Structure formats: C-alpha cells, structure tokens
C-alpha cells in the first residue's frame, strides 16, 4: 500500500484522494435533489419528467421575458426566495372572481406557493431569486396561453 494513499474504506473500496467537492455555478445549472438523497447538477430544463426536486437560482431583471411567464407545479409546492434585492411574487386566485395575491419579498425572505397555483415573479430592483420545486408536470404560460410543458 502506498503510504500517501488514503486507507481503504470499511466496505473494502479504496477511498479517492484529492478534492472531490467542486463549486457549482447556480446561475448556469440547477441542482437536482433525488428522493433517495442523491444530488446532481445539470441543465435547469433537463429531464422534467424525473422525480427530482430542482433548486434553481435566477438573476431577476426588469424586461426579462422569462419573468412575465406564469408557471404552475401541480405535483408539489414551490419555495420562492429573494436572496438579494426586492421582488413581487404574483399568485393567481384559486377561484374565479377572487383577487390575485401579491407577496413582496426582500433579501433573505421566502414564500411557499401552494401546489397547483399559478405564479410569477417581477423584480422591483435587480434581484437574485432561488426556487425549489418538483418540476414534473409543470406548465409555463405567457399572457396568450401555454408556451411549454414539463
């Protein structure tokens, strides 16, 4: 056995030497959280049919076409968090005739959007937003109707 190599693990496999943890650019990729505790990174829009929770960071800037879209996640609640800045979270009513909810979030705050409720984010100032949801079955739409389905 090489004196510089790590000792074998209890399961008999050789432990890896050197760094195994690398930084993740949350604005360029999403973090997928598996039901069994596994975590991997990748394209934020990849594999929406899998049973993975998705953590996504976004730069929210006025005029960004993606921000005007409504989204709905029918199979899970969604956490929307303002990390930096100030945003408005719009949530459509559950029943016709009810008022749309507007939740103001500042840096360090979050809100939980109930399962199946359409919602969107508008920044008051340039902001960083973090969301966590189960994207399976998600639907995105603009003012004229559906544009994408997950």
N, C-alpha and C positions, 0 to 999 in steps of 0.2 A: 504494500500500500504506500502510495506517495505521501510523505509527511505533510505536504502542502494541501492535499485534497481533504475535503470535509469527511467526517466519519460516515459510515453507512447509516441510513435511517432505520428505525425499528422494523419496518416492513421489508428490509433487505435491499431496497433500491438505493443507489448512490445519490446522495444529495448533490444538487448543482452548486457549483461555486460561481462567484461573481454576482453582479447585480441582476436581479430578476424583476425588480419593480421599476417601471418606466413612467414618466409623466404622460398624461393624457390631455390633449387639447380638446376641452369640452365644447368649444365652438365649432370645431371641424368634424367631430364624431359624436356619437351617442354612446352612452353606457347602457348595456342591456343586462338586466338583473334577472337571472333564471329562478324558477320556483324551487329548484334544488340547492340554491345557494351559489351557483356558478355565476360569474360575471365576465362579460367580454365587451369589447368596443367595436365600433364599426359605423357604417353609413347610417345616419339618423333615419332614413326612409327604408332601410333594408329589412326584408323579411317581416312585414307587419302581421303576417298570419301566425307567427310563432307565439307561444305563451310566455313571452318575456315582458317584464316591466321595462320601460325605457326612461332614462334620465337624459334630458336634453337642455343645453344652455344656448341662449339666443341673444344676440345684440338686438335690442328693440329700438328702432329709429323711425321717426315720422316719415311717411311716404313709402315705407317698405310694403310691397304688395302682399306679402305673406301675412302681415299683421291684420289686414282687413278681413281675412277669411274667418268664417265661423268654423269651429270644429266640435265634434261630439264623439265621445267614447262610451258606447253603450254597455261595455262589459266591465267598467271599473270607474272609480272616482279618479280625479286628477288633482295633483297638487300644483299650484302656480305660485311661484315665489319671486319676489323682486329682490335681487341681490344688490344692485346698485341703481340708483335713480328713483323714478316715481312713475307708476303705471296705473291705468284703469283697466279692470277686468270686467267685461260685459258678459252677463249671463242671461240668456233668453228665459222668459217665463215658462212655467210648466203647463199652464193652461191659457188658451186664447183669452184676450181681454185683460190679462194681468200685466203689470209693468215689468219692463226689463230691469234687472238689478245691475247696479254699477258699484263695484268694490274698488276702493282706492288703496293701492299698496305702495308703501315706501320701502326703502332699502331695509332688508332684514325681516320683512313680513311675508306671510304666505296666506293663501286661502285654499280651501278644498272645494272643488266643483263637484257636485253630486253626479253620479253615474247617469248618463243619458241626457245631460243638459248641454245645450249648445252654448259655446262661449268663445270669446276672442279678447285679445289684448291690444290696447292702444297706449303708447308711451306719452307721458306729459313732457318728459325730457329724455335725452338718450339714456337708455337703461339696459341692464343685464337681467335676463329672466331665466329662471330654472324651472323646468316642468318635469313631473314624474307621472307616468300613466301606463296603462296596458293598452298598446295601440291596436290590438286585434279588433277588427270590425269598425275602426274609426272612419269617420266621414268628414271631409272638409268641403266647405262651400263658400262661394262669394255671394254678392247681393243678387245674382241672377240664377243661382241654383248650384247643384253639386258640381264639383270640379275634380274630386279624387276620392277614392275609397281605399281604406287599408284592410 
